[in-house]
């Protein structure tokens, strides 16, 4: 019998209902799915099942997602495996901890399944195309390290929040393109309500201030949204 070569997604969450939702919907999208109910179980099983990507809840009993991510990134066998964090904690400080530990992406609960699946496919494409670990971008004096989730000016880290990082990452990916506030909300938080069309303006103002002179590269297109100068 021919072996199934579909990507294997390892979903780790202490909520059984969420695991069943993930298992059902990911299987429909032609993924293979394995699940664990806490971080300790995930660590015990991961080297046997060898998943292509992990969906990791942040808050779990026995071992939380932060500790799981730390251990996986310290092991050469899982150092490069994509990890998408699923978290009910929407504060930037919580998300930043996960990103700094090496999470590939994050999704805020309650999540939109279409967005989650798109993020999974995107993370897998990056690995398979061989560009993971080489995600450096430089534009108008702004240095963006997509692997370390850092933005620097003249070699100095300017300390962006996770939301600010996602915004500059989005704008810099398509210089000259105008992104509506709705585009930005979808890219930064999916359909989570903690970032709204109105709050995008606040994040942009803060981002410009932190970027200093380079912040002038972010232009307001009245009646539409924002763009990074081409």
C-alpha positions in Angstrom: 0.0 0.0 0.0 1.3 3.4 -0.9 2.3 5.5 2.1 0.3 8.7 2.7 2.7 11.6 2.0 0.3 14.4 3.1 1.8 16.8 5.7 1.3 15.7 9.2 0.0 18.3 11.6 0.5 17.8 15.3 -2.2 19.7 17.2 -1.5 20.2 21.0 -4.3 21.7 23.1 -6.0 20.8 26.4 -9.4 21.6 24.9 -10.8 18.3 23.4 -13.5 20.2 21.5 -10.8 22.3 19.7 -8.8 19.2 18.9 -11.8 17.6 17.3 -12.6 20.7 15.3 -9.0 20.8 14.1 -8.8 17.1 13.3 -12.1 17.2 11.3 -11.3 20.3 9.3 -7.6 19.6 8.6 -8.4 16.1 7.5 -10.9 17.6 5.0 -8.1 19.7 3.7 -6.0 16.6 3.0 -3.7 16.9 6.0 -2.9 14.0 8.4 -3.5 15.0 12.0 -2.2 13.7 15.3 -3.2 15.3 18.6 -1.9 15.7 22.2 -3.8 17.0 25.2 -0.9 18.7 27.1 2.7 19.8 26.6 4.3 16.8 28.3 2.5 14.4 26.0 3.6 16.4 23.0 7.2 16.2 24.0 7.0 12.5 24.7 5.5 11.7 21.3 6.9 14.2 18.9 10.1 12.4 18.0 8.2 9.2 17.2 5.5 10.8 15.0 7.9 13.4 13.3 5.2 16.0 12.3 5.7 18.6 9.6 4.1 21.3 11.6 2.9 21.8 15.2 -0.2 23.8 16.3 0.6 24.6 19.9 -1.7 26.0 22.6 0.0 28.5 24.9 -1.8 27.7 28.2 -1.9 24.0 29.1 -1.5 21.8 32.2 1.7 19.9 33.0 3.8 21.9 30.4 2.7 25.1 28.7 3.3 26.0 25.1 6.2 28.4 26.0 8.1 25.6 27.6 7.3 23.2 24.8 8.5 25.7 22.2 11.7 26.3 24.2 12.6 22.6 24.3 11.8 22.0 20.7 13.9 24.9 19.5 16.8 23.7 21.6 16.8 20.2 19.9 18.4 19.9 16.5 15.6 17.5 15.4 12.9 20.0 15.8 14.8 23.3 15.6 13.3 24.2 12.2 9.9 22.7 12.5 7.2 25.3 12.0 5.2 26.1 15.2 2.0 28.0 15.0 0.8 29.1 18.5 -2.9 29.0 19.3 -3.6 31.3 22.2 -6.5 32.9 23.9 -4.1 35.5 25.2 -4.2 38.5 22.9 -1.8 40.8 24.6 1.2 41.7 22.5 3.6 40.8 25.4 2.4 37.2 25.5 2.6 36.8 21.7 6.1 38.4 21.6 7.4 35.8 24.1 6.2 33.0 21.8 7.7 34.6 18.7 11.0 35.2 20.4 11.2 31.6 21.4 10.9 30.7 17.7 7.2 30.3 17.0 6.6 30.6 13.2 3.3 32.3 13.6 0.4 32.8 16.0 -3.4 32.7 15.9 -5.7 34.2 18.5 -8.6 32.2 19.7 -11.4 32.0 18.7 -9.8 31.5 15.3 -11.1 31.5 11.8 -10.5 28.1 10.2 -9.9 29.4 6.7 -7.2 31.8 8.0 -5.6 29.1 10.1 -5.4 26.7 7.2 -3.9 29.5 5.0 -1.3 30.2 7.7 -0.5 26.4 7.9 0.0 26.2 4.1 2.1 29.3 4.1 4.4 28.0 6.8 4.8 24.7 5.0 5.6 26.4 1.7 8.3 28.4 3.3 10.0 25.3 4.6 9.7 23.3 1.4 10.9 26.1 -0.7 14.1 26.3 1.4 13.7 30.0 2.4 13.1 29.3 6.1 16.0 30.8 8.0 16.9 33.2 5.2 14.0 35.6 5.7 15.8 38.9 5.7 14.4 42.0 4.2 15.8 45.5 3.9 14.0 48.5 2.5 14.5 52.3 3.1 17.0 51.7 5.9 14.6 49.3 7.7 16.0 45.9 8.4 13.4 43.2 8.9 14.4 39.7 10.2 11.3 37.5 9.7 13.0 34.6 11.4 13.9 36.4 14.6 10.8 38.7 14.4 13.1 41.8 14.8 13.2 45.1 13.1 16.3 47.3 13.3 17.6 50.6 12.1 21.3 50.8 11.4 21.8 47.6 13.4 19.8 48.7 16.4 16.7 46.7 17.4 13.8 49.2 17.8 11.6 46.9 19.9 8.4 46.6 18.1 5.3 44.9 19.5 4.0 41.8 17.7 1.3 43.8 16.1 3.7 46.5 14.8 6.0 43.9 13.5 3.2 42.2 11.5 2.2 45.5 10.0 5.7 46.5 8.8 6.2 42.9 7.6 3.0 43.2 5.6 3.7 46.6 4.1 7.3 45.8 3.2 6.3 42.6 1.4 4.6 44.7 -1.3 6.2 48.2 -1.4 3.9 50.6 -3.2 0.8 48.5 -2.7 -2.0 50.2 -0.7 -3.4 48.1 2.1 -6.8 48.9 3.5 -7.3 48.9 7.3 -9.3 45.7 6.8 -6.4 44.1 4.9 -4.1 45.0 7.9 -6.6 43.7 10.5 -6.9 40.4 8.6 -3.1 39.9 8.2 -2.3 40.9 11.8 -5.0 39.2 13.8 -7.2 37.2 11.5 -10.7 37.9 12.7 -9.8 38.6 16.4 -11.6 41.7 17.6 -8.7 43.1 19.7 -7.4 44.8 16.6 -10.0 46.9 14.7 -9.9 49.2 11.7 -9.8 52.2 14.1 -6.9 50.8 16.2 -4.8 50.2 13.1 -4.2 54.0 13.0 -2.9 53.9 16.6 -0.5 51.1 15.7 0.7 52.9 12.6 1.4 56.1 14.6 3.4 54.1 17.2 5.3 52.3 14.4 6.2 55.5 12.7 7.5 57.0 15.9 9.7 54.0 16.7 11.1 53.9 13.1 12.1 57.6 13.5 13.1 59.2 10.2 12.5 55.9 8.4 8.9 56.1 9.5 8.1 58.6 6.9 8.3 55.8 4.4 4.9 54.6 5.6 2.4 56.8 3.7 -1.3 57.4 4.4 -3.5 57.0 1.3 -6.5 59.0 2.3 -9.8 57.2 1.9 -8.0 53.8 1.5 -5.3 52.9 3.9 -1.5 52.7 4.1 1.5 51.8 1.9 5.2 51.7 2.1 7.0 53.9 -0.4 8.3 51.9 -3.4 
